[in-house]
Amino acid sequence: MMIIGVDYHPSFQQIAFFVEETGKCGERPLNHSDGEAEKFYRELKPRGLSVRVGMEATGHSRWFERLLAELGIETWIGDAAKIKRQRIRKQKTDREDARLLLKLLLENRFPRIWVPSPENRDLRQLLWHRHRLVQMRTRIMNQLQAVAMNEGYRWKKKLFSAQGRALLENLWLAPWASRRRKELLELLDQLDPKIAELTAAAEREAKKQPDVVRLMTHPGVGPLTALAFVLIIGTTVRFRCGKQIGSYTGLIPCEDSSARKQRLGHISKQGNTLLRFLLVEAAQAAARCNPDWRRWYVHLAMRRHKNIAKAAMARKLAVRLYWMWRNGWDYSQLVEFGSNAGKLATGHGVN
């Protein structure tokens, strides 16, 4: 078997390889733009060698992963944070990184992580595209609000009703301000149907997956949040308990404790930003429509702060969705049995 450690960059990659049968080893850089990297890997297939490639989790590498899958090369993606902790020397170079990856592969210490399927990644692009368009629409709407407020009108949401829009269009403005208003309104009219189309597509995809439909029974959770949760978490087997879900979504506090003194900071914000955003929004929706969630939210907000309460409720929601998915429950079953159903209880005394 040929084992290759790859330090990947968008324009090139530095590799370190070792052939177990012959003991041959070597290092070399491979450029991407001139096809040198693709030629190197394609030439391995006729030689009849089984090949394993290990690289850190990084962006802009989809084409490379597709190439390795096409050639039947085993690909391991590693946790970048855990690989970084394995470095001993202060000198960091591309060659040293490739050697480290090769060493971890040879010593069976490579921190391999779960990789989503191509279909999973493509569905994520649907959610990300819609999310970015919604952000663009929000910025445009905020600019239109600023235009109206500069003229002494503060209509808030009413600005985008039929009556509010007519008033906005009839405001007298200076030439360049008038052009800005006109073009912002045109952009807004272009974005609305596109977002509606993407939302409908996401809802159709959500209905195709039973797990997503089951998660949608939870108060405040719609098709976008449920679909994003299933796509990004991938499988419940990856996590042993709900606490790991809170850590994975970046909704637990940073900690810098020492000498028996606990110091907690803001939430870590690790993990997928889209999923964390959707969980926070869904938790607030649940607090608005469900009395129990409303009571928990108000209690936390009065004790601490509303921002802390929002993060805590989002973490609680993520844990609940995890247990619903893992146990195959809908919301009514979760309320009836709770997340500890089926576990051995510790009794006190004899009945």
Secondary structure, 3 states (H helix, E strand, C coil): CEEEEEEECCCEEEEEEEECCCCCEEEEEEECCCCHHHHHHHCCHHHCCCEEEEEECCCCCHHHHHHHHHCCCEEEEECHHHHHHCCCCCCCCHHHHHHHHHHHHHCCCCCECCCCCHHHHHHHHHHHHHHHHHHHHHHHHHHHHHHHHHCCCCCHHHHHCHHHHHHHHHCCCCHHHHHHHHHHHHHHHHHHHHHHHHHHHHHHHHHCCHHHHHHCCCCCCCHHHHHHHHHHHCCHHHCCCHHHHHHHCCCCEEECCECCECCEEEECCCCCHHHHHHHHHHHHHHHHHCHHHHHHHHHHHHHCCHHHHHHHHHHHHHHHHHHHHHHCCCHHHHHHHCCCCCCCCCCCCCC
